[in-house]
Amino acid sequence: MQSLRTLLLRPPVLAAVIAGAAAIGVGVAAAITGAITAFSQYTATVLAAESARETELKKLETQRASDAEKLQITILLTLVVEENDKRALHTKVMLLSGVLEDRDGKICQGFVQFVHPEEKCPIKP
């Protein structure tokens, strides 16, 4: 035991032990830093993918709404050229079935109530 103590008290040996301990400490710190960096990169990748998915969903919802509006306009233009009674009947059937959407009752008023004033608007499915 005495010889180990005297060996450690020699300046070159003590310096080597301190340098070794420092090297181990630096290695541990580098490993921790690497793990934190890897986790941060993974988190950033996941967040970017989630953001891209949300953006794509919003684009699809906008496209779907636009397509539905175009279809409704096409149906209304088709109904305009029909005779009054047929137009009123077809419009009422499409409103009741949900094919046409009439939140404020304007379609009902123009296409159904115009021909049949006793009809209540809006017509809900």
Secondary structure in CASP SS format (residue, H / E / C, confidence):
PFRMAT SS
TARGET T0000
AUTHOR 0000-0000-0000
METHOD secondary structure of the structure
MODEL  1
M C 1.00
Q H 1.00
S H 1.00
L H 1.00
R H 1.00
T H 1.00
L H 1.00
L H 1.00
L H 1.00
R C 1.00
P H 1.00
P H 1.00
V H 1.00
L H 1.00
A H 1.00
A H 1.00
V H 1.00
I H 1.00
A H 1.00
G H 1.00
A H 1.00
A H 1.00
A H 1.00
I H 1.00
G H 1.00
V H 1.00
G H 1.00
V H 1.00
A H 1.00
A H 1.00
A H 1.00
I H 1.00
T H 1.00
G H 1.00
A H 1.00
I H 1.00
T H 1.00
A H 1.00
F H 1.00
S H 1.00
Q H 1.00
Y H 1.00
T H 1.00
A H 1.00
T H 1.00
V H 1.00
L H 1.00
A H 1.00
A H 1.00
E H 1.00
S H 1.00
A H 1.00
R H 1.00
E H 1.00
T H 1.00
E H 1.00
L H 1.00
K H 1.00
K H 1.00
L H 1.00
E H 1.00
T H 1.00
Q H 1.00
R H 1.00
A H 1.00
S H 1.00
D H 1.00
A H 1.00
E H 1.00
K H 1.00
L H 1.00
Q H 1.00
I H 1.00
T H 1.00
I H 1.00
L H 1.00
L H 1.00
T H 1.00
L H 1.00
V H 1.00
V C 1.00
E C 1.00
E C 1.00
N H 1.00
D H 1.00
K H 1.00
R H 1.00
A H 1.00
L H 1.00
H H 1.00
T H 1.00
K H 1.00
V H 1.00
M H 1.00
L H 1.00
L H 1.00
S H 1.00
G C 1.00
V C 1.00
L C 1.00
E C 1.00
D C 1.00
R C 1.00
D C 1.00
G C 1.00
K H 1.00
I H 1.00
C H 1.00
Q H 1.00
G H 1.00
F H 1.00
V H 1.00
Q H 1.00
F C 1.00
V C 1.00
H C 1.00
P C 1.00
E C 1.00
E C 1.00
K C 1.00
C C 1.00
P C 1.00
I C 1.00
K C 1.00
P C 1.00
END
